[in-house]
Amino acid sequence: MPKWNNWSGKVVAQPKQIRTPASEAELSDLLCETDTTDSPVRALGAAHSHSRLVPTPGTLIDLHGISGVVSVDRSAQLAQIRGGTRISDLGLPLRDEGVALLNQGDIDRQSIGGAIATGTHGTGRSLQNLSAGMQSARLVLPSGEIIECSREIEPDLFEVNRIGLGAAGILSEVSLSVRPAYKLQERLWLEDLDHVLERIDELSRASRHLEFFWMPGGQRAACKALEETEADPVYPLAAEGKRLAWSYEVLANHRPDKHSEMEYSVAEQDGPACVRELRKKITQDFPELTWPIEYRTLAADDAWLSTTQNVPTVTISVHQGADQSDEPLFRACEKIFRKYGGRPHWGKVHFLNQADLSSLYPRWLDWWRIRNQWDPKNRMMNDHLARLRPPLMD
């Protein structure tokens, strides 16, 4: 029986088989084949998720063979992209067409389909997550049927798949909003954490992108701001914090150290107080922690499972080394996040159940009702999703 693990090695599985279709048609045939036995299936993007969304005892479908930019419409500012495409493989092909992603995270190893399915994001108080930029999609349903959806065509299915957790079909192709290609100038500085928290609103309004990291035991935060510029790119690329280049060359960073991560979104106005409580808890109870807290900003959107649904937020992440136990730290921090009404990142560790999530998402039951309509045999479920599903929908 094959073995699989995620990027950090913390999430493992032993599926019956791992298959790698090379096209949408092959993916459709594979799902038709497994549908005859009602075998469970889960899709695999780049294995960069820290949550247990991927493991299955059935068929694990690796989508890296379904990749590439299909087309770019510069006048409509849309790019048609296959779902298994790594974000790291988008920058240059899009720039060759004169466009760029609106934003991206500080890691670019994820697949675009996986990033959309989990609400992955970058930073910037006027910038939304990647899911918000999806304008239409081609899905392969558990039955193998290929279907298109958008706000006008099968709108409920589209809403469910804007952040779909891989539970209501597999994104084989997406139409994503883009913009004219742009360059960024990066600036990095150290500043007392309390001072940063006092003026975080000013700082986040002054830059297109702002984030900071605080290392436990330290007094200062490492702050990073990025601004658009018309200046020529400077090569070879400088070290992080000093780069001036095309957006995709500056937004992405090299983060090779294996770790697990918990991230919650809290309302923008609650961010500083939440960080102060996390600092106190970590200083008192986890003084040995050597991994940072990360703080980013994120604009509101209206996707049913978005962590920023109708609320401008900040996202706060805590990390632990992959070779260390993360549960004590994460459970302690999660209590603080929940005090502030936080919503967990779908691709990272959390311990919430369906009752907890139902209280955070007004369309929670609607999402599940529609998901179930498109996967009546529950073939795209796994143990993690079963824990989240409302009991009356079992």
N, C-alpha and C positions, 0 to 999 in steps of 0.2 A: 504494500500500500504506500503511495507516495506521501512525502511529508512536505509541509509548507510552513514558513514563518514570515512574519512581517519584518519590516526594515530593522527594528530594534532587537528582534529575536524574542520579545516578550509575549507575542501572540502566536500560537502554533496551531496547526490542524493536520489531520490525516484524512484527506478526502479520498473517496473511492477512485477518482481519476482527476487529473489536471489536463485540460484541453486548451489548445491555442489556435482558435480560428484565425484565418488570414483575411477574411472579408466578412461583410455583413451577411452575404448569402451563406457562407459556411457557418456563421453564428446561428442563423435561422435554422439551418439543417440540424445543427447540434441540439438546439432546444426542441425541435420536433422529435428527434431521436430519443432524447431523455424523457420527453413528455409521455411516451408510451408506457413507461414504467413508473411514472409519478416520482422520479428521482429528484431530490432537492438540488438546486443549483444556486451558486453565488458567483458574482463577477469580481474579478481582481483587476485593479488598476495598476498602481505602482507599489503596493504593499507599504505605503507610508502612513497608514492610519494606525493610531494607538488604541482604538476601540476594537471590539470583537465583531465587527460587521461582516468580515470575510469568512471565517471558518464555517465549514459545512462537512457533513459525512458523505455527501453526494459528489456532484461534479463541480469542480472549481474551474471557472472559465477565465483564462488569462487573456486580456484584451490588447496586449501590446502589438499584436499583428494587425490590428485594425487602427491604423494611425495615419496621420498626415493631414495637411491643409488641402481641402477639396477645391475651394474657390474663395475669392475675395471680391466683394462689391464695394468699391471705394465710395461711390456716391451714396449708397445706403448705409455705409459704415457697418457692414456685416461680414463676418468670416464664417465659412462652413468648414467645420473641423471634425475629424473622426474621433470617436470617444476615447480610444486608447492612446491618443497622442500625449506624450509627456509635455508638460508646460515648458520644460527646458528646450524642447525641439520646436517651439513656436516662434521664438523671438526673431531669428534671422529670416525665415520664410515670410513672416508677416511684414517685416521691414522691407524686404525686397518688393513687396506690393504697396509700400508707403504707409502701412498702418501698424498699430500696436494694440495689445490688450489695454483696457482702461486702467487696470491695476493687477497686481499679483502679489502673492505672499513672499516672505523672505526665504522660502524654500521653493525650488522649482522642479522638484523631482516627481511630483504627483502627476497622474494622468488628468486630462481635462474633465473626463467623465467622472472620475472619483472626486475631484475637487468640487464639481457642481453638486454631486450627490450628497456631499457632507457640508456644504456651505462654507468652503474654504475661502479665505480672504487675505488681504494685505492690510495696510494702515492708511489712514487719511479720513478726516472727519466728513469730507464731502464725497467719499468714495465708498461704493457698496461692495458686497462680496461677489465672487465670480458667478454664483447662481443667478443673481439679479440681472446679469447681462445676457442670459439665455433667452432668445426670442422665439425659437422653435426647436424641435428635436425629432429625430427619427429613433424609434424604439423597436427593439425586438422583444416581444412579449414572451412569457413562459411557454406558451403554446408554439412559439416559432413564428407567429404572425408578425410582419413588419408594419408599423403604423406611424404616421406622422401626427404630431400634436403641436399646438400653439395656443395663444389666447383666443383664436377664432375657430380652430379645429380641435375637437376633443379637449375643450378647455379644462375640464376637471382633471383629466389625465395629465395635462401639462402642468397644472398647479401642483399635483402630487409629486411630479418628477423635477420640479424646480429645485427641491431638496428632497430627493427620493430614497436615500439610503440604500439604493440598489434593490428595492423591495417591490417595485411595480414595473419591471421591465429593465432592459439593459440599453443604455444610451449608446447607439452605434454612430450617431452623427448629431452635431449640434450647430445651430446658427447663433453665433455669439457677437454681441456688440463690440466694435473696435473703434479706434479713433486715429487721426493722423499720427504717424510715428513722432516720437518726442524724445528729448534728451533730459537727463537729470544731473544735477550737481549735488553731491553728498557732503554733509558736514557732521562731524562727531565731536562731542565735548563732554566733560565731566562736570557735574553740578550737584550740590547738596540735595539729597532726596526730598527733604521737607520743603526746600525752596522750589524744586520742580513741581511738587504737588500743589503748592500754593498758587503757582502761575501756569498750571497745566492748560487751562482754557486759553490763555494768551498764546502759549507756545503752539498749541494745536491749530489755532486759527491763523498763525503766522506762516505755516508751512503746508505744502501740498501733502506731505507725508511726515508723520512724527511718531517716534516710538522711543521707549527707554527701557533699559535693563537695570535692575538692582541686584547686586550680589549680596546674599546674606552675610551679616557681620560688617558690611561696609557702611560708610556714611553718604557716599555719593552715588549717583546714578549715571550710567553711560547713556547719553541722549543722542539721537540721530535724527536729523532733518534732511529732507530732500526737496529740492525746488526745480521746476522746469527752467531750462536755459536754452538760449540760441547759440551758445558757444560750441565750438568744434569739440568732438570727443577727444580725449587724451589717452593715447595708447603707448606702451602697454598699460593695462588698467592698474590704477594705484591700489593700495590696500583699502579694505573696508573702512569707510569713514571719510575717504578722500577722493572717491571716484567721480569722474565726469565722463559720461558716455550715454549710449542709448538706454532707454528705460529698462529693458530686460537685462542689461548688463550691470545695472546698478541696484535694481530691486532684489535680485537673487543673491544669496550668500552661500558660502560653503560651510555646512554644519555637519561635519563627519562624526562627531562624538555621539555614540548610541545612547539613547535616553527614552524615557516615557514621559508623557505630558498630560496635564489636566488644564483645560482652558474654559473659563466662563465669561459670558458677556453680561455686564451690568449697566444700568442706566448711566449715561455720561456724568451726571451730577454726583453719582455715588462712587465713582472710581477712586478718588483720593482717599476717602474714608475706608474703603475696602482694602486698599493697599496698606494703609496704616495698621489695620487689624491683622492682615496677613504678616506684616513685618513683626508685629508683637508676638504672634503665635509662633512663627518660625524661630525668632530669637530665643524665646523661652523654652520651646519644646523640641526644636530641631536645630540646635546650634552647630551641628556637624554638617549641615547641608551646604554643598558647594556648587549648587546649580541656581541660576538666576530666576527672578520674577521678570516677566516681560509684559509691557503695557503698550497697547495700540488703540487707535480710534477707528470707528466704523460707522458709516451712515446707515440710516434706517432703510428698510425695504418692506415689501408686503407679502413675501412668500410665506406660506402657511407654517412651515417649520423653521423659519429663519430665526436665528438668535437675536436679530435686530428688528424683528417684526414691529413696525410702526414706532420704534424707539431708537433715537441716536444712542449709541453705546460706546463703551470702551471694553476691550477684551484684555483679560488678565490671565497669564499663564504661569503655572508652576511646573518645575521639571525635577526629574530624579534620574540618576544613572541607570542604565539598563541592567547593570549587574547588582543593583541594590533593590531592596523591597520598597515599593512606592505607596502601598496601601495606607500605612499609618499617616504619612504626610498628606496624601491626597484626601483622605477622609476628614482630617482636621481642617484642611483648607476648604473643602466643600461645604462644611458647616457655615463658614464665613460667607462664602459665595451665596449660599441659599438665604442667609440673613438679608442679603441685598437683592433678593429676587432674581438671582443670576440664572442664565440659561446655558447649559453645557454645549460645547462644540461637539458635533456629531461624530467627528473623526478622532476624538481624544477620549481619555478615560473619564468616566463618571459612574456614580453608583445609584442613580435615580431609577425609580420604577415607573410603571404606567400612571399611577395615581399622582406622583410628583409632576410628571410631564404634562398630564392633563390640565393641571392647575396653571401651567406656564404658557400653554398654547391654546387659544380660543378655538382653533380649527382642528384640534387633535383628533377628535372623533370623526370629523369629516374626512380627514386625511386617511385614517384607517378604513373607513367605510368604502371609499373609492379604491384604495389599494386592493382591498379584498375582492372588489368586483373584477379587477383585471388579473388577479391571481387567485382564482377560486379554489385551486388545489393546494394553495400555500407552498408552492414549490420554491419560491424565492425567500422563504423564511429560514431563519436559523435560531439557535438557542438564545442569542443576544436579542434578536428582534422579538422573539416570543415573550421574553421578560418584559418588553415594553408595550406589548399589545394589550388593549383594554380587554378585560375578562369576558364581557358579553360578546366579543368578536372572535373568541377562540373557535 
